Amino acid sequence: MSTFCSIMVREETPGSNLLVWSSAHNAGVFACVAVVQLATFMFSRSISAVFYTSSVVSLIIAAFVLLVGADRPVSVGLPSISEYTGDEVVLENGTESDSEETSLTLPQIFVKYILTNKVVWAITLTSMSLYFVRYGIMSWIPNQKALRLILQNG
């Protein structure tokens, strides 16, 4: 999905990127929970059947994406993103290019644009911290007798 956001959505609309990413994530979580609940109901509460069902569904989705998915719009006969949006790709030396290809390898791109990007690290650490607190509270609060007493006595 992040590849979709980086290739298919213009850089001037970062809010749209976040919207697509967040909506897809929430829809996927809903579908996953629904499938697991259905498997639990259908297979008389068998834990192993739930894992098998989730694995089979994941394999079906992966096969579908591999068969139907395309790398870039040009590979299926559509115009390139820069042609469709009118954007020009500006290279590091300041020149403009219509090409969407790069001479960098995947590890070089990962190190240059992700691993050494301070903004990515800040977002990652913030998200990790929020999830740490969220799941800590979710697992801690139900087990606290003192909290129940405080809430009961008001």
C-alpha positions as CSV (number, residue, x, y, z in Angstrom):
1,M,0.0,0.0,0.0
2,S,2.8,2.4,0.7
3,T,4.1,1.7,-2.8
4,F,0.7,2.6,-4.1
5,C,0.8,5.9,-2.1
6,S,4.3,6.8,-3.3
7,I,3.7,6.0,-7.0
8,M,0.0,6.8,-7.6
9,V,-0.6,9.8,-5.5
10,R,0.8,13.3,-6.1
11,E,3.3,14.7,-3.5
12,E,1.2,17.9,-3.1
13,T,-1.5,15.9,-1.4
14,P,0.1,14.2,1.6
15,G,-3.3,14.2,3.3
16,S,-4.7,12.0,0.6
17,N,-1.8,9.6,1.1
18,L,-2.6,9.3,4.8
19,L,-6.3,8.9,4.1
20,V,-5.7,6.1,1.6
21,W,-3.2,4.4,3.9
22,S,-5.3,4.7,7.0
23,S,-8.6,3.6,5.3
24,A,-6.9,0.6,3.7
25,H,-5.4,-0.4,7.1
26,N,-8.7,-0.1,8.9
27,A,-10.6,-2.0,6.2
28,G,-8.0,-4.7,6.3
29,V,-8.2,-5.0,10.1
30,F,-11.9,-5.3,9.9
31,A,-11.8,-8.0,7.2
32,C,-9.2,-9.9,9.2
33,V,-11.2,-9.8,12.4
34,A,-14.4,-10.8,10.5
35,V,-12.7,-13.8,8.9
36,V,-11.2,-15.0,12.2
37,Q,-14.6,-14.6,14.0
38,L,-16.3,-16.5,11.2
39,A,-13.7,-19.3,11.3
40,T,-14.1,-19.5,15.1
41,F,-17.8,-19.9,14.7
42,M,-17.7,-22.3,11.8
43,F,-15.0,-24.6,13.2
44,S,-16.5,-25.0,16.7
45,R,-13.9,-22.8,18.5
46,S,-10.8,-24.7,17.2
47,I,-7.7,-22.5,17.5
48,S,-5.8,-24.4,14.9
49,A,-8.6,-24.0,12.4
50,V,-8.6,-20.2,13.0
51,F,-4.8,-20.1,12.1
52,Y,-5.3,-22.4,9.1
53,T,-8.2,-20.2,7.9
54,S,-6.2,-17.0,8.3
55,S,-3.3,-18.6,6.4
56,V,-5.5,-19.7,3.5
57,V,-7.1,-16.3,3.2
58,S,-3.7,-14.7,3.2
59,L,-2.5,-17.0,0.5
60,I,-5.5,-16.3,-1.7
61,I,-5.1,-12.5,-1.3
62,A,-1.4,-12.8,-2.1
63,A,-2.1,-14.9,-5.2
64,F,-4.7,-12.4,-6.3
65,V,-2.4,-9.4,-5.9
66,L,0.4,-11.2,-7.7
67,L,-1.8,-12.1,-10.7
68,V,-3.8,-8.9,-11.0
69,G,-1.5,-6.2,-9.5
70,A,0.7,-4.2,-11.7
71,D,4.0,-2.4,-10.9
72,R,3.3,0.9,-12.6
73,P,0.4,2.3,-14.8
74,V,2.6,2.2,-17.9
75,S,2.9,-1.6,-17.6
76,V,-0.8,-2.0,-18.3
77,G,-1.0,0.7,-21.1
78,L,-2.0,3.7,-19.0
79,P,-0.1,7.0,-19.1
80,S,2.8,7.5,-16.7
81,I,2.1,9.4,-13.5
82,S,4.2,12.4,-14.5
83,E,2.3,12.6,-17.9
84,Y,-1.1,12.1,-16.1
85,T,-0.6,14.8,-13.4
86,G,1.7,17.1,-15.4
87,D,4.4,16.8,-12.7
88,E,8.1,16.7,-13.6
89,V,10.6,14.6,-11.6
90,V,13.4,16.8,-10.4
91,L,16.7,14.9,-10.0
92,E,19.3,15.7,-7.3
93,N,21.4,17.7,-9.7
94,G,18.4,20.0,-10.4
95,T,17.5,18.7,-13.9
96,E,14.0,17.7,-14.8
97,S,13.2,14.2,-16.1
98,D,10.1,12.5,-17.4
99,S,11.5,9.1,-16.5
100,E,10.2,7.3,-13.4
101,E,13.2,4.9,-13.4
102,T,16.2,5.4,-11.2
103,S,19.7,4.1,-11.3
104,L,19.7,3.3,-7.6
105,T,19.2,-0.2,-6.4
106,L,16.5,-1.1,-3.8
107,P,19.0,-1.3,-0.9
108,Q,20.4,2.1,-1.9
109,I,16.9,3.7,-2.0
110,F,16.1,2.1,1.3
111,V,19.2,3.5,3.0
112,K,19.1,6.9,1.3
113,Y,15.5,7.8,1.6
114,I,14.2,5.7,4.6
115,L,16.9,4.6,6.9
116,T,18.7,8.0,7.1
117,N,15.5,10.1,7.0
118,K,15.0,11.8,10.3
119,V,11.3,12.4,9.7
120,V,10.7,8.7,9.1
121,W,12.5,7.9,12.4
122,A,10.5,10.5,14.3
123,I,7.2,9.2,13.0
124,T,8.3,5.6,13.7
125,L,9.4,6.3,17.2
126,T,6.2,8.3,17.9
127,S,4.0,5.6,16.5
128,M,5.8,2.9,18.5
129,S,5.6,4.9,21.7
130,L,1.9,5.5,21.2
131,Y,1.2,1.8,20.6
132,F,3.4,0.9,23.6
133,V,1.3,3.1,25.9
134,R,-2.0,2.1,24.2
135,Y,-1.4,-1.6,24.6
136,G,0.1,-1.2,28.0
137,I,-3.0,0.6,29.2
138,M,-5.3,-1.9,27.5
139,S,-3.7,-4.8,29.2
140,W,-3.1,-3.1,32.6
141,I,-6.4,-1.4,33.3
142,P,-8.7,-4.4,33.4
143,N,-6.4,-6.2,35.9
144,Q,-6.3,-3.3,38.4
145,K,-8.5,-3.9,41.5
146,A,-7.7,-0.5,42.9
147,L,-8.9,1.2,39.7
148,R,-12.2,-0.6,40.0
149,L,-12.6,0.4,43.7
150,I,-11.8,4.0,42.8
151,L,-14.4,4.0,40.0
152,Q,-17.0,2.3,42.2
153,N,-16.5,4.7,45.1
154,G,-16.4,7.7,42.8
